[in-house]
Amino acid sequence: MKVAFHALYLKKRFPLRISRGVYEGGDNLFVSVTEGGQTGWGEMAPSAAEGAATVSDGQAQLEPFCAGGLESAIHDIWARAHAAGVGACALAALDMALWDLRAKQAGMPLYKLLGLARRGVVSSLTVGINPPEVARARVPLLLERGARALKIKLGSTDGIDADKAMFAAVHEAAAGSGAVLRVDANGGWRLSDAQHMMGWLAERGVEYVEQPLVEGAEDQLPELFETRPLPIFVDESCRFSSDIPRFAHCVDGVNLKLMKCGGITEALRIVATARAHGLKTMIGCMGESSVAIAAGASLSALFDYIDLDSHLNLDPDPATGAPFVDGVTLPAEQPGHGGSLHA
């Protein structure tokens, strides 16, 4: 197999502010794996929390590992790379490229190779933390794009009054559209604020709240869960399938991301583990193009909720393969996961 690396800057159309900071864009690492005339594509959105802070870090981890050979089964490759300390976001790029390659060699869409249907539920489009007037102006643009669900980022460093003001602006702007409203606090609330905000949001028709408490405060989840007025999903608190048993009794669902778990191989285990514990499932994304989004969309039949929208906020998206049709992100109907860089 021939492995190649390509670094590209991905600029966001609208900067994304969440509780931890503002993201205007960044370099992503694209990995191609070629064998027998077929090429599989993968992508890494760098993250220090996920083991590789820069594209250079990711490439430095992958190059020596790949030099050792990639001829074994994908599950075995994943286990070896994880044990060798390859960061999850870097491993995700290699893993999805290998799955893409094998599906192309089989002449099958990846979802079909995995025994899945080509279907998915409505994908949320994200409204970042903004002043109310900016949020109010942003919502119509997302609705024009075809949004049928909006994920509203809260957890402002200015406190819950700022969260309420912004949410109210989004709520007003979306009124009459039929769009479902969801909230992600990205760990920006302390327990008392989370308890208050979840009640306040429930009264305004929110569907669920994601990561209300900061990663590391999982010991407070049972108290929040006991009287919750809305379903609780965890995101930053859940990276691998092995994380799930310790909080399965005090959440309603888990949000996996390919960059957090190391790709499709571990994503399948997370879904299986979540289901075994009676939990709902969600797939989200980081700052990814259509390559990684297409890989995630190949699994879309497995999820109750989907947040695969980052490619829609790129200016431009350097890749294709993840069509957004009638509010749903699906893989292209072609061999592999469907995502690839523009020629």
LOROTOR-931886 format. One record per residue: z, x negated, y negated of N, C-alpha, C in turn. Coordinates in steps of 0.02 Angstrom, whole numbers, plus 50000, padded with zeros to 5 digits. Layout:
<rs>
ZXYZXYZXY
...
</rs>
This chain:
<rs>
500004995850060500005000050000500004995649937
499644998049887499644994649823500054998849773
500544995749742500974999149694500834996349624
500735000849576500604998749507501065002549460
501194999449402501655002349353501305003049286
501445008549253501135010049188501665012949142
501785009749085502265012249036501905015748979
502135021748962501835025548907502385028548864
502255028948799502715032248753502555039748752
503055043848763502995051048760503345053648697
502955056348652503225058848589503335066448594
503925068648573504065075748575503765079248514
503495085148525503235089148470503805091048423
504355093448453504965095048415505525090748443
505875086748400506455082948425506955087648459
507255085248512507735089348550508435086748537
508845091048508509545089348497509965093248547
510395089548583510895092648626511575089948606
512095091648644512765089748623512865082248620
512445078448656512545071148659512095067248612
511645070548576511215066848531510535069948522
510095066348486509425068748471508915064348506
508395067548535507875063948572507195065648542
506875060648513506225061748481505645059548526
505805055748578505295053248623505545046748654
505135043848697505325037548729504805035348779
504875029148802504425026448852504615028948921
504125031348958504215033149028503815028349072
504045027449133503705023049180503345027349232
502695026149238502285029549288502145024749345
502225027149406502135023149466501565026049507
501085021949525500545024149569500575020149634
500485023649689500485020649756499825022349788
499425017349805498755018349831498695015749902
498395019749944498275017850014497665021650039
497195018050070496615021250100496205025450053
496155023249990495755026849942496095032649908
496705034149926497085039549895497655036549853
497805039749796498345037349752498835042949739
499475041349749500015045949732500345043749667
500565048749628500845047449562501575049549558
501965045449524502665047049510502845045049440
503425047249416503625046049347504375045249342
504575040649299505285039649283505405040849209
505865045449194506125046149127506775042149125
506785036449089507365031949092508015035349070
508555033349102509215035749084509735030949110
510165028549065510695024049087511155027549137
511275033949126511715037749171511415038449240
510755037949245510425038749310510175032149337
510445026549311510345020049344509815015549317
509425017749267508925013349237508815015549164
509075011649118509075013649047508405012949014
507965008649041507315007349010506775007049064
506145007249043505605006549092505624999549124
505834994549085505894987749113506414987549168
506974991049158507494991349210507204994449273
506855000049265506595003549322506084999349360
505634996149324505134992049357505454986049391
505964983049358506304977349388506664979249453
506894985449458507204987749520506694989249574
506134992249554505644994549603505204988949631
505014984249589504544979049611504784975349672
505394972449672505604968749731505704973249792
505924979449779506014984049836505344985649868
504844987249827504184989049854503854983049889
504004977049865503724971049896503934970349969
504494973649986504734973350055504374978050102
503914982050076503514986450118503714993750112
503204998050115503315005350108502985009050166
502955005950223502595008950279503015013850320
503665013950310504095018350350504095025450322
504465029950354504495036850333504825037450264
504635042550226504885043250158505645043950158
505925047750204506655048550205506995041850218
506705037650259506985030950272506915026550210
506355026950177506255023050116506775024950064
506875031550056507375033850007508065031050023
508255031350085508925028950105508995021450092
508475017550107508505010350095508535008750021
508135012249981508135010949909508805012849878
509075018449898509725020649871510265015549890
510265013349952510755008449974510665001749938
510045000249918509904993949885510074994149810
510284999949785510485000449715509935002249667
509365004549693508835006949647509095013149612
509065013249546509315018849507508955025349525
509315030849519509045037349540508395039049504
508365037849438507755039649402507165035349421
507295028949438506755024549462506545026649532
507025028049574506875030249642506475036749642
506635041149594506265047449589505515046249580
505335041349539504625039849527504285037649591
504605033149628504315030749691504285036449743
504825040249748504865045549798504325050749786
504235053049725503725058249713503025055549722
502925049049707502265046049718502105045749793
502595044149834502485043949906502345050849935
502715055949912502585062749935501885064949912
501695063349851501035065049826500495061849868
500595055449884500105051749925500035054849994
500595056250027500555058950095500235065850096
500375069950045500065076450042499315075950030
499105071249988498395070149977498055067750041
498385063250077498105060850139498045066350191
498485071250187498465076950233497975082250208
497735081450146497275086350118497605092950101
498265092650084498645098750072499025098350006
499105103949972499575103949916500275102249942
500655098749902501315096649925501755102549944
501735107949905502165113649922502005116149992
501365115950010501165118450076501375113550131
501325107050117501545102050165502295102850180
502675104950129503395105950137503565112750167
503055116750182503175123250212503375128650163
503195127650099503405132250047502815136450022
502975141849987502465145949955502335143349884
501755145049858501595143349788501845149149745
502485148949730502765154049687503365151049650
503575154449599504155152249561504385157949517
505005157349494505265162149446505105159649376
505245163849327505105162149257505475155749238
505125151349203505425145149179505685145949108
506295143649096506565143649028506185138748984
506095140548921505885135848870506485134648825
506565128348805507195126148774507195126648698
507745129048671507875128948599508455124048589
508305118348559508815113248548509305115348493
509845111548487510335112748434510015111348366
510025116448324509715115948258510095120448209
510005119348144510255124248096509955131048111
510315136448095510065143148112509355144448087
509185142248027508525143748000507975140248040
508125134248066507625130648107507555134048175
508115135948204508095139348269507725145948263
507835149548207507505155948197506755155048193
506535149748162505815148448155505505145848220
505905142548262505645139648324505505144948377
505915150148379505865155148432505165158348435
504875160748379504215163748384503685159148413
503745152648400503265147748427503315147548503
503925147848529504015147748601503775154248633
503895159748599503665166148624502895166448625
502585163648574501855163348572501585158948629
501985154048649501785149648704501825153248771
502145158948773502195162748835502895162948864
503395160848826504075160648852504315167748869
504615168348928504945174548949505685173448959
505905167248950506615165548953506735159748906
507285159948869507455154648822508115151548842
508135144948848508765141448860509005138648793
509575140948771509835139048705510365133648715
510255127948684510715122348687511285123448638
511895123648664512485124148622512935118148636
513555118348612513995112548617513925108048557
513785110948499513685107148437514315103148420
514215097148394514775093148371515115096248311
514785101248279515085104748223515535110548245
515595111548310516075116448336515755123148354
516175127548381515905133848408515675138648354
515915138048292515655142248239514915140748226
514745134348229514045132348222513635134848281
513925134548342513585137248401513445144648392
513935148348368513845155548359513305157048308
513295153348253512795154648202512095153348228
512015147848265511355146348292511145151448345
511615153148390511445158048441511235164648409
511605166748358511445173048325510735172948296
510525167248270509855166648243509335167348297
509455164148354508985164648411508965171848437
509555174748444509615181648469509215186348425
509275185548360508915189748312508165188748317
507965182348321507245180748322506915183048386
507295183248441507015185248506507065192748518
507405196348474507515203548485506855207248493
506825211448544506235215348557505695211848597
505785205348611505275201548648505335202448724
505925204448746506055204948818506255198348849
506275192948809506465186448837507195186248856
507335183448915508015182548939508325176648902
508975177048886509325171648852509815168248899
509785161748901510225157548942510525152248897
511095149448917511435144548874511615138348914
511505132548884511705126148913512125122448861
512765121348876513205117848830513205110348839
512875107748892512845100548904513535097248899
514055100648923514725097848923515035097348854
514795101348807515025100648738515635104648719
515935108448766516525112548751517145110048787
517715110448755518345109748791518495116448824
518985116448868519125122348909519235128648868
519655128348817519805134348778519185137048742
518765132448717518145134548684517665137648735
517635134748794517195137448846517405144548865
518055145548872518305152248889518125157348835
518215155348773518055159848717517305161148713
516915155748716516195156448706515865160348763
516105159548824515805163148879515915170748871
516495172648848516615179748834516175182348778
516125178348725515715180248667514975180848687
514735176148727514035176148748513885181848797
514365183348840514275188848887514165195448850
514515196348796514435202448755513745202948724
513385197348721512725197148689512165196248741
512325197648804511805198148854511555191748884
511925186248877511715179848906511745180248982
511265176949015511215177449088511695172849124
511785166749100512255161949130512405156449080
512905152349097513075146449056513055140349101
512725135249076512645129049114513085123549084
513415119749127513835114049110514265115349049
514725120249054515155121648996515645116048981
515865112349033516355107049024516045100249035
516305095249003516035088549008516105085849080
515615081849100515675078449165516325074449167
516705075149221517355071949226517925076949218
517765083049194518275088149186518225093549240
517955091649298517855096449352518515099549376
519075095949364519715098749384519905104949343
519555106149286519685112049246519225117949264
518745116649307518275121949326518615127849361
519115126749406519425132549438519725137549388
520045135049336520335139549286519795143349249
519255139949231518705143249196518355148249242
518295146549304517935150649353518315157049369
518975156649369519385162249392519265168649353
519175168049288519085173949246518405173949210
517915170449239517275169649205516925176349197
516645177649137516245183649126515505182449139
515325176149149514625174249161514595169249218
514045168949255513965163749306513985156749275
514275152149311514325145149290513885140849334
513445136949302513055131949338513275125049314
513285120249360513425113349340512785109249343
512735104549298512145100149293512375092849297
512635090249242512855083249242513385081849295
513755086949316514275086049366513995085249437
513345086649446513045086549512512425082049513
512475076349547511905071949554511615072049624
512045071649674511815071249743512125076949784
511845078149842512105083349886512835082249904
513035076049907513735074449925514225076549871
513985077949809514435080149756514645087449765
514245091449797514325098649797514975101149828
515185098549886515775101449918516405101449875
516485096649829517105096249792517185101549738
516635104649716516705109949666516355116349686
516145116949749515775122849771516185129249765
516855128449767517295134349764517395136949693
517145133349643517295135349574516695135149528
516095135849557515485136849517515045141949553
514565144449517514095149249547513445146049569
513285140149541512665136949559512625129849534
512095126349556511985119449536511275118649509
511215114349459510575112549430510405105449451
509875104649490509665097949509509095095749464
509035089349455508465086249421508225080549464
507575079649469507305074249509507555067549484
507635066749417507855060449389508585058949406
508975064149418509685063149435509775061549509
509375064749551509505064249623509055059149659
508545056649624508115051649656507495054549687
507305060649667506665063249690506705069149738
506135070549767506045076349810506475076049872
506535070149901506905069349964507615071749958
507975069549908508665071749899508695078749870
508195080849832508185087649806508205092749863
507845091349917507855095849974508555096250005
508915090650006509595090750033510075094549987
509985093749922510415097349875510335104849884
509725107149888509605114349898509935116749962
509835113050016510135115050080510895115250077
511185110250044511915109950038512175115649995
511835116949939512045122449895512005129049932
511475130249967511405136550005511945137150058
512105131650091512625131850142513305133750114
513405132350049514035134150015513975140749977
513425144249987513355150749954513205150449880
512925144849857512805143949785512075145449767
511965147349704511305148149677511015141249660
510365141049652510035134649639509585135049578
509535129349544509125128749484508815121749484
508215121149457507915114549446507765113849372
507955108049345507835106649275507435100249268
507405097549207507005091549194507315087649137
507065081549128507265077449071506655076849026
506525071048998505945070148954505335068248993
505055072849031504535071449080503865074449061
503335071149084502655073749076502485078349135
501845080349137501625084749191501655081549260
501695074849264501745071749329502395073749364
502955072249332503605073949362503715081549365
503465085149314503535092349315503155095449373
502565092949387502175095449444502545094149510
502855088249515503235086749576503805091749584
504165093149530504705098049533504455104949547
503885106749517503605113449527503375114549599
503225109149635503035109749705503605112649747
504225112049721504805114649756505035121449729
504655124249683504895129949644505085136049686
504795136749745504965142549787505685142349811
506025136649804506705135849829507235138149779
507045139749717507545140349664507625147449637
508245149049618508385155349585508215155049511
508285149049481508155148149410507765141549401
507325141449352506905135649341506885133949266
506955127449252506885124849184506415118849185
505785120249195505275114949198504815115949138
505035113149081504675114349019504565108348975
504815102448994504795096748948504085094648931
503615095648977502915093748964502605098048909
502885104048898502615108548848502825106448777
503305101748773503535099348707503305092248693
502755090148725502485083448713501875083748667
501795078548627501245078348580500925071348581
500455070148628500205074748679500535073448747
500395077748795500575076448865500035071848893
500225065748917499715061148942499475062949012
499725068349040499575070149109499375077449114
499125079249172498955086149188499235087849257
499255094349272499435096249340500005101049347
500285103549291500845108249295500685114149250
500245118649271500055124349229500645129049216
500675131549154501185136449134500815143049122
500895147749168500515153949167500985159849170
500935164149121501345170249118502095168549124
502295163049090502995161249089503245157349149
502795155649195503005152349257502655145549262
503025140249278502745133649290502615132849364
501985131649382501785131049452501385124649462
501365121949523500935116249536500205118349538
499765113849522499055115249528498875116149601
498375120349614498175121749683497675116449706
497945110649726497535105049749497965100449792
497665095949830498065091449871498555087249829
499145086149856499665082549821500085087149779
500505084249734500905088649691500505091049631
499925088049619499475090449567499495086549502
500025082649491500095079049428499765072249429
499435070449375499145063649369499035062149296
499005055749279498855053649211498125055149195
497985056449130497295057349109496915050849123
496295051649141495885045649154495775041849089
</rs>
